[in-house]
Amino acid sequence: MKYLTLAVLGVSLAAPTLAAARDAGGFPSHPITIVVPFAAGGSTDTLARSVAQKLGERLGATVVVENKAGAAGAIGAQAVAAAAPDGYTLLVATTSTHSILPALRKLPYDSDASFEPVVGLGTAPNVLVVSPTLPVASIAEFIRYAKQNPGKLSFSSSGAGTITHLIGENFKLLAGIDAVHIPYKTGVQAVPDITSGRVSFAFDSVVWTLPQARQEKVKALAITSAARSPLAPELPTLSESGLSGFEGITWFGIMAPKGVPAPVVGKLNTEINAILQDPAIRKQLEAQGAEPMGGPPARLSALMRAEAEKWQAVIKAAKVTLE
């Protein structure tokens, strides 16, 4: 039902966005900077650079990607929140910067009031992988095994408070199992420990989980999207495997400082939506484990708020802290 609502928003609000785009005047008249709040080389950075190149071509302007990493994305987000609201400084916002961090720490920006949604870039599901040492081949078998071995299982993540950590905590809550969280610097860093059985399971990106599963270093049991993903159609969802309504995605979107004129937002939205239809860009998104999103700004805003409500509830129920 959530996706139907978002789809309706996309149809009903597309026309005003296109109309605003036609009134953007001389924008842009100088270079645009897209701030990535994470280090260079990661999936967010790669996605931003792909879009930036095409956006520059379509606008006939220079579009620069600038990495401002630190504080789980908060440093880069704050830099954009404080920038002039003219459309020349943009942020690649993510689940971390707008749906998780506000519930975990006091931030120098307001995830709602400080930003203007421009367009959703994509969403990326995660995959549940388990150690090949576990005698399980399905979600039902895994949950049953976990309940028979309370407190003996562990799961890895790419850090405390990350989406991969919270998906694991939500799984524990909904499945009614107990498992110890073990944070790593990156998800793939845990592979040797999952393979050996020192770590029992993990929820992480299809980019590394599927290749590792094909090499039989881990077992892939399910995907965390609401429906089966074209990135791995053979994997069942957690929802169809018995955990009704379970979903755990990473979203990426373009935000601007609050107050950017509607015609500028409209023009950026229109151009980036066109970019997301480019077969080459769609292929690059798939390589990063993401599915294109697009639509009007309201679609990104609705997703951001729904995700914030969900993960804030998980953080509270699981008593997650960064201490």
C-alpha positions, 0 to 999 in steps of 0.5 A: 500500500505504501508503494501504491501511495507513492506511485499516486503521488508521482502521477499527481504531482509530476505536472507542477514539477515540470511547470516549475522547471520551465520557470527556472530562468538562467539556472544554472549560471555557475558550477553546482556542487554535489556533497557526498557525506561519505568517503570517496569510493563507496556506493554513495560516492559512485552513484553521485559521480554517475549522476553528476556527470550526466547532470552536467551534460544535460544542464551545460554546466560544471557539476562537481562532487565533493566528499565531506565524510565524518560523523556517519554523514552528519558533517556533509549534511550540515555543510549543505544545510548551512549553504545558500538556498540557491540550488548550487549546493546539493546533498546526496542524502541517505537512510543514515543522514535522514532516517537513522541519525536523528534518533541516535544523536543530537545533530546540528541540522533538522532532517526535515526543516533544514532541507528541500527534497529534490528527487529520489535516486534509488533504493537498495535492498540488503540480503540475509546471509548466514554461515555455511556452518549452520544446518539451515537452508531457509528462513524458517529453519534459521529462526527455528535453529536460533530459538533452539540456541538462544544467545549463541548466535551473533550478527555482523554489521558495518558499524553501530547505528548503521542500516545493516545493524538496525535491520539485524535488530529488527529481525531479532525483534520480529523473529523473536530470537536472541543474537549478539551484535558485532560491528565491523568497519565494513560489511565485507570485512566480516566474511572470513568470520561468517565463513568460519562460523565465528559470526552467524549471520549478517544483513548487507548489500547485494554487491558483496553478499551475492558473489560471496554466496556464489563462492559458497563462503556464505549462504544467502537466504532472503532479501529485505525488499518488500517484493522480490528484487530484479537484482536477485529474483531467486531470493524470497523476501523476509515478508513472504518467508513468514515475517510479514511486512519486514523491509530493510532498504537503503535509500539515496536522494538529492536534497537542497538547503531549505528555501531553494526556489521551486523553479530551481527544484523543478528543473533539477528534478526534471533533469535527474528524472530523465537521467534515471531513465538512461540505460547506462545509469540504470546499469550503474545503479544495478552494479551498486545494488540499487534500483532507480527511484525518481518521481517528484520531490514529494515521493522522496519526502514521503519515503524519508519520513516513513523510513524515519518513523520505522527506524526510530521505533526499532531504535527505541524497541531494541534500545540501540545507542552509539555508546 
